[in-house]
Amino acid sequence: MNEKIFVLVNQKKATNHILHLLLCIPTFGLWLIIWFVVAISNSNHNDKIQKRIDKLLQSEERGINEAELSRQETPKESAASLYRDLLIIGSVAVMTILSFIFDKST
């Protein structure tokens, strides 16, 4: 069980805020949109990892095996994950379309 927790902890992502700040300068702040999406995505990913770690620790305390633990995912968690993924895909699609529109107008 401790090996799984170690693997999960190493899967957490960190946003490189200095790099994103430097990329905002030559793009006149347009990079803020990407920075925001990346920061939110990483935060959501880390929250999901932390929830899995918490579930593993709780199951260890209660003596529940991993098969039972995996069956306990609620539909609300699945729906939230799907909604977040659709929001990110939609944001990227809108940014791509806007970049094509502004590129043709110049």
Order of alpha helices (4+ residues) and beta strands (2+ residues): alpha-alpha-alpha-alpha-alpha
